[in-house]
Amino acid sequence: MTKRADVAAAARQCTDVDLLINNAGIALWTGFLEPDSVEAARSEMETNYYGPLLLSRAFAPVLAKNGGGAIVNMLSVLSWVAVPSGGTYSASKAAAWSLTNWLRTALRKQGTQVVGVHPGPVDTDMASDLTLPKVTPMDVVDKR
């Protein structure tokens, strides 16, 4: 999802798409003064911001051809707040939240709905070391 050629190939191959869910994400839980914090920030931005940007750009014409469709960006409650070990993750998700708002206005004319989902901690491998209550992935997508 971060390699332009792969993203373009996926969009060429998947021509019947009417829903794009940008769900991939990474959190490296790096403190501000840790030696690799800048590299962590770059990695998280690459996946959490540039990945959805590339996928949305590639699939926007496909969505338009199929009646507009929708883009769902999986964000995080940490889009709005930061914690000491997650500042780089928060910054990348805040950027993705801004991207979501930009896409909403940019794709409105073609009839594409764009939404962001801001769950709290979800019980996935990425959050396995967090010692606070988490929802299951099924709870996040439950339609009830």
C-alpha positions as CSV (number, residue, x, y, z in Angstrom):
1,M,0.0,0.0,0.0
2,T,3.0,2.3,0.1
3,K,4.5,1.4,-3.2
4,R,3.0,3.4,-6.1
5,A,3.4,0.6,-8.7
6,D,1.6,-1.9,-6.4
7,V,-1.2,0.5,-5.7
8,A,-1.6,1.4,-9.4
9,A,-1.7,-2.3,-10.3
10,A,-4.4,-3.0,-7.7
11,A,-6.6,-0.1,-9.0
12,R,-6.1,-1.4,-12.6
13,Q,-7.1,-4.9,-11.6
14,C,-10.0,-4.1,-9.2
15,T,-12.4,-2.1,-11.5
16,D,-15.6,-3.0,-9.7
17,V,-14.8,-1.3,-6.4
18,D,-17.4,1.0,-4.8
19,L,-15.9,0.9,-1.2
20,L,-12.3,1.6,-0.2
21,I,-11.4,0.9,3.4
22,N,-8.0,2.3,4.3
23,N,-7.3,0.1,7.4
24,A,-3.6,-0.6,7.3
25,G,-1.6,1.1,10.0
26,I,1.4,0.8,12.2
27,A,2.3,2.2,15.7
28,L,5.9,1.9,16.8
29,W,5.3,3.4,20.3
30,T,8.5,5.5,20.3
31,G,9.2,8.1,22.8
32,F,10.2,11.6,21.8
33,L,13.9,11.4,22.8
34,E,14.5,7.8,21.8
35,P,17.3,7.6,19.2
36,D,15.0,6.2,16.5
37,S,12.0,8.5,17.0
38,V,12.5,10.4,13.7
39,E,12.7,7.1,11.8
40,A,9.6,5.9,13.6
41,A,7.8,9.0,12.6
42,R,8.8,8.6,9.0
43,S,7.6,4.9,8.9
44,E,4.3,5.7,10.6
45,M,3.7,8.6,8.2
46,E,4.5,6.4,5.2
47,T,1.9,3.8,6.2
48,N,-0.7,5.8,8.1
49,Y,-0.8,8.9,5.9
50,Y,0.9,8.3,2.5
51,G,-0.7,4.8,2.2
52,P,-4.3,6.1,2.3
53,L,-3.3,9.1,0.1
54,L,-1.9,6.8,-2.6
55,L,-4.8,4.4,-2.4
56,S,-7.4,7.1,-2.4
57,R,-5.9,8.8,-5.4
58,A,-5.6,5.5,-7.3
59,F,-9.2,4.4,-6.5
60,A,-11.0,7.7,-6.8
61,P,-11.5,7.3,-10.6
62,V,-12.7,3.7,-10.1
63,L,-15.2,4.9,-7.4
64,A,-16.4,7.7,-9.7
65,K,-17.0,5.2,-12.6
66,N,-19.0,3.0,-10.2
67,G,-21.4,5.8,-9.0
68,G,-19.2,7.5,-6.4
69,G,-19.0,4.9,-3.7
70,A,-17.2,5.6,-0.4
71,I,-13.8,5.8,1.3
72,V,-13.5,4.8,4.9
73,N,-10.3,5.8,6.7
74,M,-9.6,3.9,9.9
75,L,-8.0,6.5,12.2
76,S,-7.8,6.5,16.0
77,V,-8.8,8.5,19.0
78,L,-5.1,9.4,19.1
79,S,-5.8,11.5,16.0
80,W,-6.9,14.1,18.5
81,V,-4.6,13.5,21.6
82,A,-1.1,12.3,22.1
83,V,0.5,10.0,24.7
84,P,4.2,10.1,25.5
85,S,5.0,6.8,23.7
86,G,2.7,7.5,20.8
87,G,3.4,11.0,19.7
88,T,4.6,9.9,16.3
89,Y,1.6,7.7,15.8
90,S,-0.7,10.5,16.9
91,A,0.9,12.9,14.4
92,S,0.5,10.4,11.6
93,K,-3.2,9.8,12.4
94,A,-3.8,13.5,12.8
95,A,-2.4,13.9,9.3
96,A,-4.6,11.1,8.1
97,W,-7.6,12.9,9.7
98,S,-6.7,16.1,7.8
99,L,-6.4,13.9,4.6
100,T,-9.9,12.5,5.3
101,N,-11.3,16.0,5.5
102,W,-9.5,17.1,2.3
103,L,-10.7,14.0,0.4
104,R,-14.3,14.7,1.6
105,T,-14.3,18.1,-0.1
106,A,-12.2,17.1,-3.1
107,L,-14.3,14.1,-4.0
108,R,-17.7,15.5,-3.2
109,K,-18.4,16.5,-6.8
110,Q,-17.9,12.9,-8.0
111,G,-20.4,11.6,-5.4
112,T,-17.8,9.8,-3.2
113,Q,-18.6,9.8,0.5
114,V,-15.5,10.0,2.7
115,V,-15.6,9.2,6.4
116,G,-13.1,8.7,9.2
117,V,-13.5,6.2,12.0
118,H,-11.8,7.1,15.3
119,P,-11.9,4.1,17.6
120,G,-10.3,3.9,21.0
121,P,-7.9,0.9,21.6
122,V,-8.8,-2.1,19.5
123,D,-7.6,-5.6,20.6
124,T,-5.1,-6.2,17.8
125,D,-1.4,-7.2,17.6
126,M,-0.6,-3.5,17.4
127,A,-2.2,-2.8,20.8
128,S,-1.2,-6.0,22.4
129,D,1.2,-4.3,24.9
130,L,-1.4,-1.7,26.0
131,T,-2.8,-2.6,29.4
132,L,-6.1,-0.8,29.2
133,P,-9.6,-1.9,28.1
134,K,-9.9,-2.6,24.4
135,V,-12.8,-3.4,22.1
136,T,-12.6,-6.3,19.7
137,P,-12.3,-5.7,16.0
138,M,-15.8,-7.2,15.6
139,D,-17.2,-4.6,18.0
140,V,-15.8,-1.8,15.8
141,V,-17.7,-3.1,12.7
142,D,-20.9,-4.3,14.5
143,K,-23.8,-2.8,12.7
144,R,-26.1,-2.8,15.8
